[in-house]
Amino acid sequence: MRFKYLIILLFLASALNVFSQNKSNPSFQNHKQTEPDVCVVQAKIVKIIPARKKISKQSCKQAPCFATIEIIKVEKTGRTFPEKFMKGQKIKVKFSCSLNKVENKNLPGLKKRDIFKAAIKAKPKMNTNSSEYQIQNYQKL
């Protein structure tokens, strides 16, 4: 009888370990479903828009957050994503953690011509029919 409880306990411990690893380190390969307003792409940095030079605690005034990227490949598109990206299309995106290296989020930083994989989130612009695109997490390729 104890052996049975030990097996159940070991199974639960391993399941919790796998679950916690997936939550703490999201991998683009492990996602079978894409969020409705997200598009997963491979892209290249074409142009980095410099940070505003005013002294401020806001990250986009200290380090570059905006860039123009070129779509290399569209891997997944959520059902409510507002646009169908095409290979070679160039779009302006905001990197929520800047384009600099961010140690605590395990982001290596990106430079012009770097290729990466990212989940682009669409956010509607106020009083328009267009969207702003934001990247919260990426993987350098």
C-alpha positions as CSV (number, residue, x, y, z in Angstrom):
1,M,0.0,0.0,0.0
2,R,2.9,2.4,0.8
3,F,4.4,1.6,-2.5
4,K,1.3,2.7,-4.3
5,Y,1.3,6.1,-2.5
6,L,5.0,6.5,-3.3
7,I,4.4,6.0,-7.0
8,I,1.6,8.6,-6.9
9,L,3.7,11.1,-5.0
10,L,6.6,10.7,-7.5
11,F,4.3,11.1,-10.4
12,L,2.8,14.3,-9.0
13,A,6.2,15.7,-8.2
14,S,7.5,15.1,-11.7
15,A,4.3,16.6,-13.2
16,L,4.7,19.7,-11.0
17,N,8.3,20.1,-12.1
18,V,7.5,19.9,-15.8
19,F,4.6,22.4,-15.3
20,S,6.9,24.9,-13.4
21,Q,9.6,24.7,-16.1
22,N,7.1,25.5,-18.8
23,K,5.7,28.5,-16.9
24,S,9.1,30.0,-16.0
25,N,10.8,29.6,-19.4
26,P,8.2,29.8,-22.2
27,S,9.5,28.3,-25.4
28,F,8.0,29.0,-28.7
29,Q,8.4,25.4,-29.8
30,N,6.2,24.1,-26.9
31,H,3.2,26.3,-27.7
32,K,0.7,24.3,-29.7
33,Q,-1.9,27.0,-29.7
34,T,-1.3,30.7,-30.3
35,E,-3.1,33.4,-28.4
36,P,-5.8,34.9,-30.5
37,D,-4.1,38.4,-30.9
38,V,-0.6,37.1,-31.5
39,C,1.5,36.2,-34.5
40,V,4.7,34.1,-34.2
41,V,7.3,35.1,-36.8
42,Q,10.9,34.8,-37.7
43,A,12.2,38.3,-38.5
44,K,15.3,40.4,-39.0
45,I,16.1,43.8,-37.5
46,V,16.3,46.3,-40.4
47,K,16.5,49.6,-38.4
48,I,16.7,50.4,-34.7
49,I,15.0,53.7,-33.8
50,P,17.2,55.5,-31.3
51,A,16.1,56.1,-27.7
52,R,14.9,59.5,-26.7
53,K,17.8,61.2,-25.0
54,K,15.9,62.9,-22.2
55,I,16.8,61.8,-18.7
56,S,14.0,59.6,-17.4
57,K,13.4,56.3,-15.6
58,Q,11.3,55.1,-18.5
59,S,13.2,52.4,-20.3
60,C,12.5,53.7,-23.8
61,K,14.2,57.0,-22.9
62,Q,17.3,55.1,-21.8
63,A,17.6,52.4,-24.4
64,P,16.1,51.7,-27.8
65,C,12.7,50.1,-27.7
66,F,11.4,50.6,-31.3
67,A,12.7,48.9,-34.5
68,T,11.7,48.2,-38.0
69,I,11.7,44.5,-38.7
70,E,11.4,42.5,-41.9
71,I,9.3,39.3,-41.8
72,I,11.2,36.3,-42.9
73,K,8.6,33.6,-42.0
74,V,5.2,33.5,-40.4
75,E,4.9,30.4,-38.2
76,K,1.6,30.9,-36.5
77,T,-1.2,33.5,-36.5
78,G,-3.9,33.8,-33.9
79,R,-7.5,33.9,-35.1
80,T,-8.1,37.5,-34.2
81,F,-4.7,38.9,-35.2
82,P,-5.7,41.9,-37.4
83,E,-3.2,41.6,-40.2
84,K,-1.8,38.8,-42.4
85,F,1.9,39.4,-42.5
86,M,3.8,38.4,-45.7
87,K,7.4,37.4,-46.3
88,G,9.5,40.5,-46.9
89,Q,7.0,42.9,-45.2
90,K,8.5,45.6,-43.0
91,I,6.7,46.7,-39.8
92,K,7.5,48.9,-36.9
93,V,7.4,47.1,-33.5
94,K,8.0,48.0,-29.9
95,F,10.2,45.8,-27.7
96,S,8.6,46.0,-24.3
97,C,12.0,45.3,-22.5
98,S,14.1,47.4,-25.0
99,L,16.5,45.9,-27.6
100,N,19.4,45.8,-25.0
101,K,20.3,42.7,-23.2
102,V,17.9,42.0,-20.2
103,E,19.5,39.5,-17.8
104,N,16.5,38.8,-15.6
105,K,14.3,38.0,-18.6
106,N,17.0,36.0,-20.4
107,L,16.9,38.2,-23.5
108,P,20.2,38.5,-25.3
109,G,19.7,41.9,-26.9
110,L,19.3,42.5,-30.7
111,K,21.3,44.6,-33.2
112,K,20.7,45.6,-36.8
113,R,20.6,42.5,-39.1
114,D,20.1,40.0,-36.2
115,I,17.5,37.3,-36.9
116,F,15.1,36.3,-34.2
117,K,11.8,34.5,-33.5
118,A,9.1,36.4,-31.6
119,A,5.5,36.5,-30.7
120,I,4.1,39.8,-31.9
121,K,1.1,41.1,-30.0
122,A,-1.4,43.4,-31.8
123,K,-2.8,46.3,-29.8
124,P,-5.4,48.6,-31.5
125,K,-4.5,52.2,-31.8
126,M,-7.0,54.6,-30.3
127,N,-9.5,56.2,-32.8
128,T,-8.0,54.3,-35.8
129,N,-8.5,51.1,-37.6
130,S,-4.8,50.2,-37.3
131,S,-2.7,48.4,-34.8
132,E,0.5,48.8,-32.9
133,Y,2.8,45.8,-32.6
134,Q,4.6,44.8,-29.5
135,I,7.2,42.1,-28.7
136,Q,7.5,41.0,-25.1
137,N,9.7,37.9,-25.6
138,Y,12.0,36.7,-28.4
139,Q,14.5,34.1,-29.2
140,K,17.7,35.1,-31.1
141,L,18.4,32.6,-33.9
